[in-house]
Amino acid sequence: MTPARAVEARAAWLLTATFLVAVAGLIYELIAATLSSYLLGDSVRQFSLVIGIFLSAMGVGAWLSRFVGDAFSGFVWAQILLGVIGGFMAPVLFLNYAWMGQVALPLYAALIAIGVLSGMEIPLIARVLEQIGALKFRFENVLSVDYVGALVASLAFPLLVIPHLGLMSASLAFGALNLAVAGLSLLVFREWATRLQVATWMLAFVLTLGALWQSERLVSVAEAELFEDDIILSEATLYQQITVTRYRDRVRLFLDHSIQFDSLDEHRYHEPLVHPAMALAPRRANILILGGGDGMAAREVFRYPEVETVTLVDLDPRVTELFRDHPELSKLNHNALEDPRITVVNEDAWKFLEHDQQIYDVVIIDLPDPKSVALSRLYTKQFYGLLAERLSGQGVFVTQAGSPFFARQAFWSVVETIESSRNPQQPGQGLFARAYHSYVPSFGEWGFVLASFEPLSSRDIALPDGLNFLNNDGWHASLVFGADTARMQAEVNTLQSHALIGYYLDGWDYWFR
């Protein structure tokens, strides 16, 4: 190969390396942001912190690169360190969280280190290109390749990386990618390579590949520490981490490591959620369930023989698939998701309401707690106003509203928000709300809010046979709040304010952090 061709080949490799390390760097950032939102909550706050810290650290890295005497050596060492720190970030964080309950300090420390090393890459590559005499080199070409790599990573992360690898394997896989870049760079520039670099690279590469090979076992070890019971299913989807555990005949569902139900006491949640609304509605033919992909609310709805259609809207198709097809999970909802009267729609609840034209007699809202903006918007004045357009003239809707004990102000904010929402039957008047609560051992004291266009009666309600918990004495008791859960002042939750998130996080932080 002529010297000119050799220079072109090396320049081509360095531009390829720029693309690969850009992909890996952004993947690490996305893994860190996802992990922080999983384990620390409040996804908006965590994503903002991760992005800010990572970009600031990259700026520091770019500045520090001027002090690296040998650009090629600095680039190789940066790749080796990125492969180790970035590759083992998710395993270390999961295990540290499982064993010590700590995630913030090691997460941000790893993020800063990765950001600094990533920030050094482009300046060092540019210097190596100049050093080998790449006459056609232009700095903006390197930046363009870097930005394209970032675009590829941002598209691949939700569509390919998380569904097929999961966070732990993804972290190790892209650590191996950084190490592969280091190894190929040592090969391409073999005359500049040192024995120490080669030996260190080989050791790191072998350890990373070994950890990747054992990643499923690492996941099992971490989850065995996180969850008390045997894990029968653990799966990452585009939307969340799904974990199902079992102890004897007791099954629990966790989404993003937060418990959603325990089969031992879920009836104390689902019966109060469904039956007061169904009993108070004068007509029960067409039912809408928002959330509730586990099918438990649908199971309770089907206790009423007059039900003709049920539309269940849940964002994650994997949840509804599991609770329809998995034999241990489908029996919990009495195969409700296979009932011919039900239609399952996997879509965002807001988007569904925007285009849906059906009118419903009862709407049951069984959505996750409002701990992020994406969820808080489904508890806003605007959302309830949109929902009211889909409710029949004498219809009733109900929402789970969190704990009136642990997050008291958040609970009453939901009530305040519903009462301020537009009432299409009475212009200028808000909706009528009725708050009530139930004790669920897995959650503690839990609250619900009924809503309608007219005030709801507090009379006895006609309940179906075979309920395990709810009766009329329990219903009347649920309408009474003690002094420490009684109504308190709270702001209306809107798309502009999202006051509910602050109330929710402050309440739970007070008790558990």
VOBANU-411835 format. One line per 5 residues: number of its first residue (from 1); their letters; for each residue y, z, x of C-alpha. Coordinates in steps of 0.25 Angstrom, whole numbers. Example, Ala and Ser with C-alpha at 12.3 -4.5 7.8 and 13.67 -1.06 7.14 Angstrom:
BEGIN
1	AS	-18:31:49  -4:29:55 .
END
This chain:
BEGIN
1	MTPAR	0:0:0  14:-4:6  24:7:8  32:2:-4  20:2:-13 .
6	AVEAR	17:16:-9  31:21:-12  30:15:-26  16:21:-29  21:35:-25 .
11	AAWLL	34:33:-33  26:29:-45  17:41:-43  29:50:-42  35:45:-55 .
16	TATFL	21:46:-62  21:61:-57  35:63:-63  29:58:-76  17:67:-75 .
21	VAVAG	24:80:-71  35:78:-82  23:78:-92  17:90:-86  31:98:-85 .
26	LIYEL	34:95:-100  20:99:-104  21:112:-97  35:115:-104  29:111:-118 .
31	IAATL	17:120:-115  26:132:-111  34:130:-124  22:129:-132  16:141:-126 .
36	SSYLL	28:149:-127  30:146:-142  15:149:-145  15:162:-137  29:167:-139 .
41	GDSVR	33:161:-152  47:154:-157  44:140:-152  59:136:-152  63:147:-143 .
46	QFSLV	51:145:-134  52:130:-132  67:132:-129  65:142:-119  54:134:-112 .
51	IGIFL	62:121:-112  74:129:-107  66:136:-96  58:124:-92  71:115:-90 .
56	SAMGV	79:125:-83  67:128:-73  66:113:-71  81:113:-67  78:124:-57 .
61	GAWLS	66:116:-52  74:103:-50  85:111:-42  74:118:-34  68:105:-30 .
66	RFVGD	79:102:-20  74:114:-11  60:107:-10  59:101:4  47:92:2 .
71	AFSGF	48:85:-12  34:80:-12  28:93:-8  37:100:-19  33:91:-30 .
76	VWAQI	18:93:-27  19:108:-26  27:107:-39  16:100:-46  5:109:-41 .
81	LLGVI	13:121:-46  16:115:-59  1:112:-61  -2:126:-59  9:133:-66 .
86	GGFMA	10:123:-77  -5:121:-78  -8:136:-79  4:139:-88  -3:139:-101 .
91	PVLFL	-16:146:-97  -8:157:-90  1:159:-102  -10:160:-112  -18:169:-104 .
96	NYAWM	-6:178:-100  -2:179:-115  -17:182:-119  -18:193:-108  -4:199:-107 .
101	GQVAL	3:194:-119  14:188:-110  19:174:-110  34:172:-109  35:176:-94 .
106	PLYAA	24:168:-88  28:156:-98  42:156:-93  38:158:-79  29:146:-79 .
111	LIAIG	39:138:-86  50:140:-76  40:137:-64  35:124:-71  50:120:-74 .
116	VLSGM	54:123:-60  43:114:-54  45:103:-65  59:103:-61  56:100:-47 .
121	EIPLI	47:88:-50  57:77:-52  67:80:-40  55:81:-31  48:68:-36 .
126	ARVLE	62:61:-34  63:66:-20  49:61:-17  52:48:-23  64:47:-14 .
131	QIGAL	56:52:-2  45:41:-3  56:30:-4  54:26:-18  66:16:-18 .
136	KFRFE	65:13:-33  66:28:-36  76:32:-46  77:47:-51  79:43:-65 .
141	NVLSV	65:36:-65  59:50:-62  67:57:-73  63:46:-83  48:48:-79 .
146	DYVGA	50:63:-81  56:61:-94  45:52:-99  35:62:-94  42:73:-103 .
151	LVASL	41:64:-115  26:61:-113  24:76:-112  32:80:-124  24:70:-132 .
156	AFPLL	10:73:-126  11:88:-128  10:89:-143  2:77:-145  -8:77:-134 .
161	VIPHL	-7:89:-125  -8:101:-135  -18:95:-145  -28:91:-134  -25:101:-122 .
166	GLMSA	-19:113:-128  -9:121:-120  -18:127:-110  -25:115:-106  -12:107:-106 .
171	SLAFG	-6:116:-97  -17:115:-87  -18:100:-89  -4:97:-85  -5:107:-74 .
176	ALNLA	-16:98:-69  -7:86:-71  4:92:-62  -7:95:-51  -12:80:-53 .
181	VAGLS	2:76:-50  2:85:-38  -12:79:-33  -8:65:-35  5:67:-28 .
186	LLVFR	-2:73:-16  -11:61:-16  0:51:-17  8:58:-6  -4:62:2 .
191	EWATR	3:62:15  13:72:10  3:82:4  -1:95:11  -14:102:11 .
196	LQVAT	-8:114:4  -3:105:-7  -17:98:-9  -25:111:-8  -15:118:-18 .
201	WMLAF	-16:106:-27  -31:105:-27  -32:120:-30  -22:120:-42  -28:107:-47 .
206	VLTLG	-42:113:-47  -38:126:-54  -30:118:-65  -41:109:-68  -51:121:-69 .
211	ALWQS	-41:128:-78  -40:115:-86  -55:114:-87  -56:129:-92  -44:128:-101 .
216	ERLVS	-52:130:-113  -58:143:-107  -44:147:-103  -39:145:-118  -51:153:-123 .
221	VAEAE	-48:165:-113  -33:165:-117  -36:164:-132  -47:175:-131  -36:184:-126 .
226	LFEDD	-26:180:-136  -35:181:-149  -44:193:-152  -55:185:-159  -64:173:-155 .
231	IILSE	-57:160:-155  -64:149:-163  -53:139:-162  -41:136:-153  -33:123:-154 .
236	ATLYQ	-19:118:-150  -13:108:-160  1:101:-160  7:113:-167  0:126:-163 .
241	QITVT	-12:133:-157  -23:136:-167  -32:147:-164  -43:153:-173  -51:165:-170 .
246	RYRDR	-63:172:-176  -68:186:-176  -81:187:-184  -77:181:-198  -62:183:-195 .
251	VRLFL	-54:171:-191  -39:170:-187  -30:158:-185  -19:158:-174  -8:148:-173 .
256	DHSIQ	-1:148:-160  -8:162:-157  -2:168:-170  -11:172:-181  -11:164:-194 .
261	FDSLD	-22:171:-201  -34:181:-200  -45:178:-210  -47:193:-212  -34:194:-218 .
266	EHRYH	-28:181:-221  -30:183:-236  -19:193:-235  -9:182:-231  -14:170:-238 .
271	EPLVH	-16:177:-252  -2:182:-253  4:169:-247  -3:160:-258  -6:168:-271 .
276	PAMAL	8:174:-275  14:160:-274  2:154:-281  2:164:-292  17:164:-295 .
281	APRRA	18:149:-296  16:144:-310  9:131:-306  -1:130:-294  -5:116:-294 .
286	NILIL	2:110:-281  2:119:-269  9:117:-255  5:125:-243  14:124:-231 .
291	GGGDG	6:129:-218  -7:136:-221  -15:126:-213  -27:136:-213  -29:134:-228 .
296	MAARE	-29:148:-232  -17:147:-241  -23:135:-247  -36:143:-249  -28:153:-258 .
301	VFRYP	-21:142:-265  -34:136:-270  -38:149:-277  -29:143:-288  -37:133:-296 .
306	EVETV	-24:126:-302  -21:121:-288  -21:106:-288  -15:102:-274  -12:110:-261 .
311	TLVDL	-4:103:-250  -5:111:-237  5:107:-226  2:112:-212  7:107:-199 .
316	DPRVT	-5:107:-190  -16:98:-194  -26:106:-185  -25:119:-193  -28:112:-206 .
321	ELFRD	-39:104:-200  -45:117:-194  -44:125:-207  -50:113:-215  -62:109:-206 .
326	HPELS	-65:121:-197  -77:129:-204  -72:143:-201  -58:140:-204  -59:132:-217 .
331	KLNHN	-68:143:-223  -56:152:-222  -48:144:-231  -60:141:-240  -59:126:-236 .
336	ALEDP	-46:125:-243  -41:114:-234  -53:105:-239  -49:107:-254  -46:94:-261 .
341	RITVV	-33:99:-267  -27:102:-253  -19:92:-245  -16:96:-230  -3:90:-224 .
346	NEDAW	-1:93:-209  14:92:-208  26:101:-206  29:108:-219  44:104:-218 .
351	KFLEH	41:90:-216  31:90:-227  40:96:-237  51:86:-234  42:74:-238 .
356	DQQIY	33:80:-248  36:77:-263  26:86:-270  30:98:-278  22:111:-277 .
361	DVVII	19:123:-285  17:132:-274  20:131:-259  14:141:-249  20:141:-235 .
366	DLPDP	11:147:-225  18:143:-212  18:150:-199  29:160:-196  43:155:-193 .
371	KSVAL	43:158:-178  49:144:-174  59:135:-179  48:125:-183  42:136:-192 .
376	SRLYT	55:143:-196  60:130:-203  49:131:-213  55:144:-217  69:139:-219 .
381	KQFYG	78:138:-231  77:123:-229  62:123:-229  61:131:-242  71:122:-249 .
386	LLAER	63:110:-245  50:117:-250  57:121:-263  58:106:-266  43:105:-266 .
391	LSGQG	41:117:-276  38:115:-291  48:121:-301  40:134:-302  34:133:-288 .
396	VFVTQ	32:144:-278  32:144:-263  28:155:-254  29:157:-239  23:166:-228 .
401	AGSPF	35:173:-222  30:181:-211  30:196:-210  40:205:-217  37:216:-208 .
406	FARQA	36:210:-194  47:199:-197  54:205:-208  67:198:-207  60:185:-205 .
411	FWSVV	52:187:-218  65:190:-226  72:178:-220  61:169:-227  64:176:-240 .
416	ETIES	79:174:-238  77:159:-234  68:156:-246  78:163:-256  90:154:-250 .
421	SRNPQ	82:141:-251  86:131:-261  80:132:-275  79:118:-281  77:124:-295 .
426	QPGQG	90:133:-294  101:126:-286  109:137:-278  97:147:-279  88:150:-268 .
431	LFARA	73:151:-270  67:164:-275  58:172:-265  48:183:-266  44:190:-254 .
436	YHSYV	30:197:-252  21:202:-241  7:205:-237  0:213:-226  -9:204:-218 .
441	PSFGE	-16:212:-206  -15:200:-197  0:198:-199  5:211:-204  14:211:-216 .
446	WGFVL	17:197:-221  27:191:-230  28:179:-240  39:174:-249  37:167:-262 .
451	ASFEP	48:157:-267  51:150:-280  62:144:-288  62:156:-298  60:171:-295 .
456	LSSRD	45:174:-294  39:185:-303  33:197:-297  22:198:-308  7:199:-305 .
461	IALPD	2:186:-300  -11:179:-304  -20:179:-292  -33:172:-290  -46:179:-289 .
466	GLNFL	-52:182:-275  -40:186:-267  -43:195:-256  -29:202:-255  -18:199:-265 .
471	NNDGW	-18:205:-279  -6:208:-288  -5:222:-283  -4:216:-269  6:206:-274 .
476	HASLV	16:216:-280  15:224:-267  18:212:-258  31:210:-265  36:224:-260 .
481	FGADT	42:226:-246  43:239:-238  56:243:-232  52:237:-218  49:223:-224 .
486	ARMQA	59:223:-235  69:212:-237  80:211:-226  92:202:-223  88:189:-216 .
491	EVNTL	94:175:-214  89:163:-221  81:154:-212  87:140:-211  85:128:-202 .
496	QSHAL	98:132:-195  96:147:-193  80:149:-192  84:164:-193  69:166:-197 .
501	IGYYL	64:163:-183  72:175:-177  68:184:-188  54:181:-186  53:182:-171 .
506	DGWDY	62:195:-171  53:201:-181  40:198:-174  46:201:-160  50:215:-164 .
511	WFR	36:219:-168  27:211:-158  35:208:-145 .
END
